[in-house]
Amino acid sequence: MWKGLAICAALSGGGYALARLAGGGISPLVFALALGVLVGNLPLRPDPRPLEAGLRFATRWLLRGGIVLFGLSVTLQQVLALGPGVLLLDFVVIATILVAGFQIGTRWLGLDRETALLISAGSAICGAAAVLATEATIRARPAATAMAVATVVLFGSLAMLVYPALFPLFGWDQGLYGIYIGATVHEVAQVVAAGNAVGADALANAVIVKLVRVMLLVPFLFIVGRWWLARQPRPEGTPARAARLPVPWFAFGFLAMVGVNSLVSIPGPLHDGLSLLGQAALTMAMAALGFETRLEKLRALGVSPLILGSILFLLLITGGGAMTALIATI
């Protein structure tokens, strides 16, 4: 197993190095994924058979551990301080993007259910972290996961430029615009960048609203797990109770970390170390997914994933703005 983990660690180290060279504007997860795809598709790539155990450990256990530690970014106090209007806003945005994305992707664009669901989850909730958590629940193909991550990162990165540019056109104060950013931008880091570009008040509200969207990842995983199981083909005559519901146990760990972060005063160095450990675990999982992805499978998906990502991006900007104006003042 150590050979596979060593490959993941090396690719992750390269991802962190490239992220540093890029100035920190792009997550190491993205670079680790890209490096994994590159190395995994080289003509002289390492023999995958001795690496399988380590890659499987990374894509299952390191992925779940990283999601658990991701809970240290949220506190219950932040959630309760928002008020009912903003909580409703986050819920409506997530539900709308998930339903619209899945229907548009599967019915209009001809995407497979896995890719459509992963792109929709990443756009609706929290970018790459939501894609990885959903992948761990439905056990999607590596090619679908890699394409979904690439799509949500592309449009989330575009949001860092678009949202500050749109701020003067809305005529809102910074606080309300920050709520809009937090409710509609993909990644936590991208929310921070966009909010900071607008102003301090926008940044404060944007981060809190975004972290509530992260919290809503947990009920989503339980709902999508039951829904996904119900839609799986079952041999004729097999009773429904024989099917096993994929319970995302790591979601309980995520909630436990939220509780710890809310009730216990964790020393700063320990908190930062655990957060870094969680990010490192997610980065290694991303590297493993990239290594197992074959370019021919990505090419087979065509441009439809990018079209879906662009439609959801425009829906977040327009529909999200309208919902912010209606709901956030409740």
C-alpha angles and dihedrals in degrees: 000000000000093000092060092046090048090055090049092048092050092049090046091051089052089049092054091047093051091046090054091049089050090057098252096285093117124053119248086234090070094050092045090053092049093048090048092053091046096050094039091057099044115121089235096041118151118275103269096210098079089044099053098092094050094044091050091050090051096048093047114027102023089046093052093044091052091052090050093053089046085074089075088076093069136061129192089231090063091052096049093046092064100070129223097288096062093042089054090048092055092047094050093047093050095045093046096048093045095051096039093044095050094046095045093044098049102032105033104025099033095233121158115256094251096056094043092050095046094049091046093049093048092049094044103044124016114329120240094003090058091047091052094045091049091047089054090052100046096026095230126191116274091239092056091047094048093049092048092051092048091049098049092043091052095053094037089056090049088053090062088066101034101050098054089046091053095048097090090049096058098057092216128136118252094258095057092042089052089056088052091051093048093048097049113025116095111227131038091234091050090050089053092050095047094043093048090052090057099044148281096284091049091049094051094052094039094057095048094047090047093051090054088056087053089053090054088061089083100061089040091058092052093047095046092046092057093041093048092050092050091054096050115108112253126197112258112270095021110132116236092236090063090068114091119230110228099231110196096223091177087069088069088053090051090053091046090055090049088053092048091048089050100045106028127063101228114198110253097242092048092047092049091046094052091047090051090048090053092050091048090052091051091047092053090048090051091050090052092049090050092049091053093048118099119209093223089062091050091049090051089062090061123191095315094098090055091048090051091048091051093049092051091046091055091044091053092051097045105027092035090054092051093048091048091055092048103040110026092069094059 
